[in-house]
Amino acid sequence: MRRQEREGDADLPCGERHAGAWQAVMSLGNKLRRQFVSPEWCTSHKTDSAVAVAIHAIADASRSPEQIWEMPTPEEIERVRSIVRDLVLNDYFQFQALGYQWGKETITLT
C-alpha cells in the first residue's frame, strides 16, 4: 500500500504536484519537518522536486537553500542524496535510474 493510501496519511504527497504546489514530510534526526517548495523554485533552478525538498530540509540559519543549491559542501551533497534516497524508498517520489537534476549537475542514488 502506498503511503498516501494509509489511514491518516491522505494529505501526504506521493511525488505528484497538487494544486500547483507539493510538499513532503520527512524526519531529520528526531525532528519532524514539513517542507514546502514551489514548482516555480524547481523550474527556475532546473532542479528535480526530490532534490529541492532535500535542499530545503537541510537549510538552516547558517546556510540558506540558495547557498546550498549554488555551492554545496561535500557533506551537503551526501545529506541531499541520503534524503532523496529516503523519499524514494518511502514512495514520496519515483526512482529515476538516470539520476536527479540539481542545476547543471545530476546526483544518483548509488
Backbone bond lengths (Angstrom), bond angles and torsions (degrees), N, CA, C in turn:
res aa  C-N    CA-C-N  psi(-1)  N-CA   C-N-CA  omega(-1)  CA-C   N-CA-C  phi
1 M - - - 1.445 - - 1.523 108.49 -
2 R 1.309 116.96 133.40 1.453 120.85 179.12 1.518 109.53 -72.01
3 R 1.332 116.49 150.79 1.460 122.37 -178.36 1.527 111.52 -51.79
4 Q 1.308 117.86 -40.52 1.449 121.47 -176.29 1.531 111.55 -64.36
5 E 1.304 118.16 -23.57 1.447 121.80 -176.57 1.523 112.77 -88.77
6 R 1.320 118.11 -10.27 1.447 120.94 -179.08 1.517 110.60 -72.35
7 E 1.315 116.32 148.09 1.449 121.11 179.56 1.523 110.33 -58.21
8 G 1.321 117.14 133.50 1.448 122.00 179.70 1.514 114.44 84.52
9 D 1.323 118.15 -7.33 1.461 120.93 -178.03 1.528 112.29 -110.34
10 A 1.302 118.04 17.03 1.463 120.98 -174.06 1.521 112.68 -60.83
11 D 1.341 117.22 -25.24 1.457 118.90 -178.15 1.520 113.07 -90.00
12 L 1.321 118.51 0.51 1.460 120.98 -177.45 1.524 110.77 -84.59
13 P 1.335 116.74 144.71 1.460 119.91 -178.69 1.518 112.03 -77.58
14 C 1.291 114.63 162.11 1.455 121.79 179.43 1.522 108.80 -127.38
15 G 1.317 117.67 27.13 1.452 121.70 -178.61 1.518 112.60 91.78
16 E 1.309 117.44 -0.36 1.448 120.46 -178.83 1.526 109.07 -102.34
17 R 1.308 116.94 150.97 1.458 120.77 177.79 1.519 108.37 -85.46
18 H 1.307 116.50 134.94 1.454 122.53 179.51 1.518 108.67 -121.35
19 A 1.317 116.51 125.44 1.464 123.50 176.32 1.522 112.19 51.31
20 G 1.326 116.34 41.80 1.451 120.51 175.12 1.515 115.21 80.03
21 A 1.305 117.90 3.68 1.470 120.13 179.07 1.517 108.56 -153.94
22 W 1.306 117.27 164.87 1.455 120.77 177.99 1.511 108.80 -146.67
23 Q 1.291 115.23 163.79 1.455 120.50 178.98 1.511 108.93 -144.93
24 A 1.279 116.65 159.33 1.456 121.06 177.57 1.514 108.59 -138.89
25 V 1.299 115.22 150.53 1.454 120.80 179.52 1.513 107.51 -113.99
26 M 1.306 116.27 134.98 1.456 119.68 178.94 1.512 109.64 -148.19
27 S 1.292 116.08 160.67 1.447 121.96 177.24 1.522 108.55 -105.18
28 L 1.309 116.44 125.43 1.462 121.75 175.37 1.522 105.64 -117.51
29 G 1.317 115.15 106.00 1.455 119.57 -173.71 1.515 108.21 65.83
30 N 1.315 117.07 -127.45 1.460 121.38 179.09 1.516 112.73 -98.59
31 K 1.321 116.76 3.04 1.462 121.11 -175.03 1.522 110.97 -103.64
32 L 1.317 117.01 123.76 1.453 121.29 176.52 1.518 107.72 -90.54
33 R 1.338 116.15 124.60 1.460 121.06 -177.80 1.512 110.04 -125.18
34 R 1.300 116.77 141.39 1.466 122.02 174.69 1.524 106.99 -103.52
35 Q 1.329 115.63 121.04 1.454 121.43 -177.31 1.523 110.15 -105.61
36 F 1.303 115.66 134.35 1.458 121.65 175.08 1.520 107.76 -122.74
37 V 1.307 116.06 127.42 1.466 121.41 176.65 1.522 106.48 -134.30
38 S 1.307 116.40 126.75 1.461 119.28 -177.51 1.528 111.07 -72.39
39 P 1.325 116.51 149.64 1.466 119.88 174.84 1.531 111.35 -59.58
40 E 1.327 116.75 -29.83 1.462 120.36 179.36 1.525 110.70 -64.55
41 W 1.350 117.54 -37.97 1.467 120.81 178.10 1.521 109.09 -62.62
42 C 1.321 116.44 -45.33 1.470 120.70 179.79 1.524 111.17 -61.19
43 T 1.315 116.52 -44.67 1.460 121.34 -178.85 1.523 111.26 -66.03
44 S 1.317 116.80 -47.55 1.465 119.55 -176.86 1.520 112.15 -67.76
45 H 1.329 117.41 -24.95 1.463 121.59 179.44 1.531 112.22 -99.17
46 K 1.340 116.77 0.68 1.466 121.52 -178.57 1.534 110.42 49.54
47 T 1.336 113.66 52.59 1.461 121.04 -174.86 1.521 109.57 -131.28
48 D 1.343 116.08 134.04 1.455 120.38 177.58 1.519 110.56 -62.03
49 S 1.326 115.76 150.40 1.458 122.35 -177.38 1.518 112.77 -56.13
50 A 1.315 118.05 -44.08 1.463 121.03 -178.01 1.525 110.89 -61.69
51 V 1.314 117.09 -40.34 1.463 121.44 178.75 1.528 109.91 -67.61
52 A 1.320 117.20 -41.35 1.465 120.87 179.76 1.523 110.95 -61.57
53 V 1.323 117.29 -43.63 1.463 120.60 178.26 1.527 109.93 -61.34
54 A 1.322 116.95 -43.95 1.463 120.82 -179.72 1.530 111.21 -64.16
55 I 1.319 117.47 -42.91 1.469 121.03 178.63 1.519 110.13 -59.54
56 H 1.326 116.77 -47.47 1.460 120.24 -179.48 1.530 111.33 -66.39
57 A 1.318 117.24 -30.54 1.464 120.37 -179.23 1.526 112.00 -68.97
58 I 1.325 117.93 -33.23 1.463 119.50 -177.87 1.525 112.71 -92.63
59 A 1.323 116.75 -10.07 1.468 120.09 178.96 1.528 109.64 -66.85
60 D 1.314 114.95 147.56 1.462 120.29 177.08 1.522 108.60 -151.34
61 A 1.310 116.86 -165.70 1.464 120.62 -176.82 1.528 111.88 -63.69
62 S 1.324 117.36 -27.22 1.464 119.58 -178.00 1.527 113.43 -85.52
63 R 1.344 117.08 -25.61 1.470 121.67 -178.72 1.527 109.17 -141.67
64 S 1.318 116.30 115.21 1.470 121.68 179.66 1.530 110.13 -77.78
65 P 1.330 117.56 163.19 1.468 119.53 174.58 1.527 111.95 -55.97
66 E 1.326 116.99 -38.99 1.469 120.44 179.32 1.520 111.20 -62.18
67 Q 1.320 117.05 -43.89 1.463 120.74 -179.99 1.522 110.90 -64.45
68 I 1.326 116.76 -42.60 1.468 120.55 179.14 1.523 109.82 -64.91
69 W 1.341 116.83 -43.11 1.462 120.50 -179.37 1.530 110.84 -62.50
70 E 1.333 117.11 -43.68 1.468 121.33 -175.53 1.525 113.49 -73.98
71 M 1.321 117.72 -45.04 1.467 122.33 -173.51 1.527 110.27 -139.98
72 P 1.324 118.00 71.17 1.465 119.06 -178.40 1.528 111.34 -71.87
73 T 1.315 114.59 145.05 1.460 119.54 173.17 1.530 107.62 -79.35
74 P 1.326 118.48 162.76 1.472 119.56 176.05 1.538 112.06 -57.22
75 E 1.316 116.67 -36.59 1.465 120.35 178.61 1.533 111.15 -65.99
76 E 1.331 116.78 -39.81 1.461 120.33 178.70 1.523 111.32 -66.01
77 I 1.309 116.54 -39.26 1.471 119.97 177.62 1.522 109.84 -60.48
78 E 1.310 117.28 -44.25 1.467 120.50 179.53 1.521 111.91 -67.05
79 R 1.331 117.12 -38.02 1.473 119.71 177.26 1.517 110.49 -64.96
80 V 1.331 117.56 -43.11 1.467 121.09 178.07 1.526 109.44 -61.64
81 R 1.316 117.45 -46.55 1.467 121.39 179.18 1.539 110.07 -57.87
82 S 1.314 117.44 -44.60 1.461 122.12 -179.46 1.529 111.77 -63.32
83 I 1.327 116.84 -42.90 1.465 120.52 179.24 1.524 110.40 -67.18
84 V 1.321 117.51 -42.62 1.472 120.22 177.66 1.531 109.25 -59.72
85 R 1.322 117.41 -44.18 1.460 121.43 178.04 1.534 110.44 -57.33
86 D 1.339 117.28 -45.75 1.465 121.06 178.75 1.525 111.72 -63.58
87 L 1.325 116.82 -40.57 1.470 120.33 178.45 1.522 111.29 -62.78
88 V 1.319 116.82 -40.03 1.470 121.32 178.84 1.531 110.07 -68.80
89 L 1.320 116.71 -45.75 1.463 120.18 -179.22 1.520 112.77 -63.37
90 N 1.327 116.90 -26.84 1.460 121.40 179.59 1.526 112.85 -98.41
91 D 1.338 116.39 16.01 1.463 123.09 173.81 1.525 115.85 65.76
92 Y 1.332 117.96 22.49 1.453 118.94 173.55 1.524 110.54 -78.80
93 F 1.330 116.66 -31.49 1.453 122.55 178.88 1.516 109.14 -137.82
94 Q 1.326 116.09 154.83 1.458 120.93 179.09 1.522 110.43 -80.71
95 F 1.334 115.19 148.82 1.452 121.31 175.26 1.523 109.22 -68.70
96 Q 1.322 116.71 135.74 1.460 122.45 177.36 1.524 107.57 -122.04
97 A 1.299 116.48 105.48 1.463 121.90 -175.53 1.522 113.03 -58.63
98 L 1.322 117.13 -30.45 1.465 120.87 -178.95 1.525 112.63 -83.97
99 G 1.316 117.22 -3.58 1.449 121.36 177.17 1.519 113.03 103.42
100 Y 1.318 113.81 -176.42 1.460 122.61 -174.44 1.515 108.77 -123.66
101 Q 1.315 115.39 128.71 1.465 120.74 -175.55 1.516 110.94 -72.41
102 W 1.323 115.43 135.75 1.463 124.22 174.34 1.516 105.00 -133.74
103 G 1.318 116.67 85.29 1.456 120.95 -174.22 1.519 109.68 63.34
104 K 1.319 117.11 -123.24 1.468 121.19 179.29 1.519 112.43 -86.27
105 E 1.313 117.01 -6.48 1.467 122.06 -178.28 1.521 110.26 -101.36
106 T 1.319 115.25 167.27 1.454 122.19 175.90 1.524 108.12 -133.28
107 I 1.317 116.14 133.48 1.463 118.58 173.88 1.514 108.02 -109.08
108 T 1.319 115.28 143.47 1.448 120.76 179.40 1.518 109.79 -117.09
109 L 1.313 115.26 160.74 1.460 120.73 -179.01 1.516 109.14 -103.45
110 T 1.309 117.03 69.94 1.473 121.56 -179.02 1.500 110.91 -96.81
